Amino acid sequence: MDFGLSEEQQQLKESARGFLAKECPTTLVRRIMASDDGMPRELWAAMAKLCWHGLVVPEKFGGAGLTMLDVAMLLEELGFANTPGPFLFSSVLAAKILAEGGSDDLSSKWLPKLANGAAIGTVAIVEQGGGLGASDIAATARKDGAGWKLNGAKWFVPYANVADFIVIAAKTGAGSDDVALFAVETRAQGVSVAELKNLDLTRRVSVVELRDVVVPAAAGLAGGAGLLRRLIDLGAVAVAADSLGGAERALEMAVEYSKVREQFGKPIGSFQALKHAAAEIVADLEPARALLWYAAHAQDALPDAAPRAAAMAKARLSDIYSRASDRAVLMHGGIGFTWEHDIHLWFKRARFNESYFGSPVFHRDRVATLSGY
């Protein structure tokens, strides 16, 4: 049995690396970081021409209908380039969850626009308490005639400042699993968005407040708490893929620097301490790559194994990315701690990925629960 990538997946990965090396250098990343809204519009349009935005959108809605394993290859390269913008949240998570839980009318409204890059979506689960479970949600959705009325606040919502709609999780009753997801337009009356200051300026986040926001019944997604758990699994795999690419880039930058930086008359890469640091990153990365591929494959092919595999991948890759970026900064010495050097971009992305869609501790607890402990 072949456990490697298909020829098409390998081609997607290689072509993405070449495209991003040319179109998303760190000079662009820094320019987008310094912008008001953090939206790389020219890059977004170029990605649309490559049909990346529609990779997980079903073919009947104008997309390619590919799997999470396929898109994980692209997410890895986006992490390698530290690509700014809402691709992970809009073109992957919002698109995937709409395709799985949205009605034909709702999907027809948004998925073709997501596929061609004309619309931006995002997802909102976390509230001020920080939990991801259905029991942690305080935002409410109450029946209001033929629709729903939403109230509450969502924190750390990625790119809500530029999104056309937000997939929001809200309580529909008193039971612990009485939860539903709704596609709420950001221009709807009662929706307010306030940007938050964030360590990683390549990931813009906001607080979204809902005050008596009326949404039609058609804006609700089917699946309830099960669909929420599915969104958490998909988010965990997507962030893990970004983390794998970021860790690979941090290692590459540290190794390249250690070849040219000299101390005591020879390259610092010849010192055993730095060799060990690089070797430890490699030893972490190689097994984690297989873990990610399996978790991404399971999302479409192995539904029973998918939640546990997603939790394992997120817990492991988040740790690895943080540890790899830490070591990479130290391998750069003093220059690695300065704003002028690019390694800090990956260091900050690692911190965002570590907490977003559940910390390693949260997902290890999930693994234990799903394993019957």
Order of alpha helices (4+ residues) and beta strands (2+ residues): alpha-alpha-alpha-alpha-alpha-alpha-beta-beta-beta-beta-beta-beta-beta-beta-alpha-beta-beta-alpha-alpha-alpha-alpha
